[in-house]
Amino acid sequence: MTKRVVRMLGLAAGLTLINGCGTTEPELAAALASVNAGILHSCGLTADGVAFCWGWNRDGQLGNGSDGDVDVPVSVRGGLMFDEISAGGGHTCGISGGSVYCWGFNENGQLGTGNTESAAQPVQVQGSSFTQVSVAGSTSCGVNTGGDAMCWGWNANGQLGDGTMDDRSTPTLVSGGLDFDQVSAGGFHACGLTSTGEVYCWGRNDSGQLGDGTTDASATPVAATGGLTFRFVEVGLEHSCAITTDDALYCWGKNLFGQLGVGSGSIAQDPTAVSDGDDYATVSAGGAFTCGVRNDGAGMCWGFAASGQLGTAAADTCTDTNALQFPCSFVPIAIQGGLTFMDVTASNQHACGIAVGNAAYCWGLGDRGQLGNGNSGTNYLTIEPVRVSGQP
């Protein structure tokens, strides 16, 4: 999932400054069973729920008690066992024992602790027991055990869904009285999946990313058009994607770089079928690109490709609003390397995935160590997936 960078530039108070991107001996004793990519950092879990993070760490988002970048996995402090983990821009959250814990930057209350104090290791979010959490940029959302969608943090675009544009430092109920199974937070908007398979979205909508057939913003949930029944939804920076109960993939919103996978075109205001997208197991929407896994384990990506984030060379050319041209793909193309994937996660300019056999790989931009392979530095990137260091 891709997120918002601009409001994450403050140094978390009380952290020890470590210059540069450090390489240490990887602490992993087992392969990663899940992985989630943030803007410039990534996190993953072992099969028994031990959390590791790597990459950009100026605000403590790696959770290891420092603020130095690290280009191999380091363990998150606190000894918690997590069921899931979600990496944002300057913060990270995870679920342990039904409670949400967050760490990192907290200027807008995105840690959910009732204050705006940043933390370099996990702190418990206030509120009810949660079954799912999703973070992006300076915003966090989750679903509690009662099926309520709750959001907290930055809210300048109404992405908390509570009918206001006020930041919240504790979980706040998304309006509408809907029963949710899942929620996905983006930098400027969010979407949720109801227990009956409907997708509702809220927040910014200048590119049609709410999927309601308009470009009108909404600080409360609005239903995606089309009458489709979905089983999963994912939000990127300015686009959204969802998979139906019969495994068909649809995307909507901004398409300047082909991130919808529907061919060329500027925006789509309604859910639109992805090219050859009738057999997807999972999908992840990033900044200006998208990745997914087909039912046969084939990893596919499409959209903006200038940093190698599609995991393969792109044949198309896209032109941005400043008339600059970049490599891109208007339709899904296979990730190179011959790997069979169980899951993928797309971020701003890099992506990661879990291959069969429970091993994490990353590709794309790695300047802050976010690929986790022991390499970093200005302009460092790789098109082909590289194995995250330390995994047996």
Beta strands, then each sheet from edge to edge (+ up, - down):
strand 1: 21-22
strand 2: 32-37
strand 3: 41-46
strand 4: 51-55
strand 5: 69-75
strand 6: 84-87
strand 7: 91-96
strand 8: 99-104
strand 9: 119-124
strand 10: 130-136
strand 11: 139-144
strand 12: 149-153
strand 13: 168-173
strand 14: 180-185
strand 15: 189-194
strand 16: 199-203
strand 17: 218-223
strand 18: 230-235
strand 19: 239-244
strand 20: 249-254
strand 21: 267-273
strand 22: 280-285
strand 23: 289-294
strand 24: 299-304
strand 25: 316-319
strand 26: 325-334
strand 27: 341-346
strand 28: 350-355
strand 29: 359-365
strand 30: 381-387
sheet 1: 1+ 5+ 4- 3+ 2-
sheet 2: 6+ 7- 8+ 9-
sheet 3: 10+ 11- 12+ 13-
sheet 4: 14+ 15- 16+ 17-
sheet 5: 18+ 19- 20+ 21-
sheet 6: 22+ 23- 24+ 26- 25+
sheet 7: 27+ 28- 29+ 30-
end
